[in-house]
Amino acid sequence: MKYTEEVLVFSCVGDTLLGILTRPENPADIGIVLIVGGPQYRAGSHRQFVLLSRALAAAGYAVLRFDHRGMGDSEGIPRDFESVNADISAAIENLKKLEPTVTNVVLWGLCDGASAALLYYFESRDTKVSGLCLLNPWVRSESSLARTHVKHYYRQRLMQKDFWNKLLHGGVALKAASELVRNIHVATTGIVQSSLTRPAASQQPFQQRMAAAWNAFSGRILLLLSEHDYTAKEFLEFVAKNPVWKNALTHHRLVRHELPGANHTFSSEASNKLVVKLTLDWLDEVTP
């Protein structure tokens, strides 16, 4: 299907945001708001969001990718994934305004963009959101990172001959060795001296809010996990260890795929094409 791309400028809490709306000739009643994660703008790593948007539009889905406040070409102060609810809401409203045929919206996010999608639903319970497409969700805490490193990195390193050669000949620095000991301590006890995320005392940790949104969401969820990605491994470790997440992977409308050989951003051509295919296959089944 033919599609066009146009610059979209819209307001969010007094700041001006810039996005790109990719519009098919005959858009479906489901539109996609693509949430960019990390310190990057609307094109994404290796232009993955550009390619994804065009592929989805060619299949009939309107897609809006945008820079949230403080990023790319949008105004405002820089902010992290826990502080973009207003940006997502503004994007949804403007997508629906420009595409009247769109009655329901899917939020598509990678890494902390996926986390932001869940946090948005936690705060808003937005009934316009009928689907969540989540890739390698970010649930980072110091203890979960330590467990992931011990299980998936250090265990592998301890099995390698060159590691022991370096250790015996002074090639492994004291700092690295002490870090290993510290990570093992944190992984086994959960006790940390400081936290990578220190929420206000009155606020639930963002991981708990994500879990609450996941459990409360009645729409469809697509979970895509990369085989060669510590963020994906950390997500699975975190879900397995935390009671609030215990039912997450048995959500009644969850579709889960693990992509063999894929890295965090699905940068290979094969991985990127598979993400597009799995997203399109899943969108065909999304209903309010």
Order of alpha helices (4+ residues) and beta strands (2+ residues): beta-beta-beta-alpha-beta-alpha-beta-alpha-beta-alpha-alpha-alpha-alpha-alpha-beta-alpha-beta-alpha
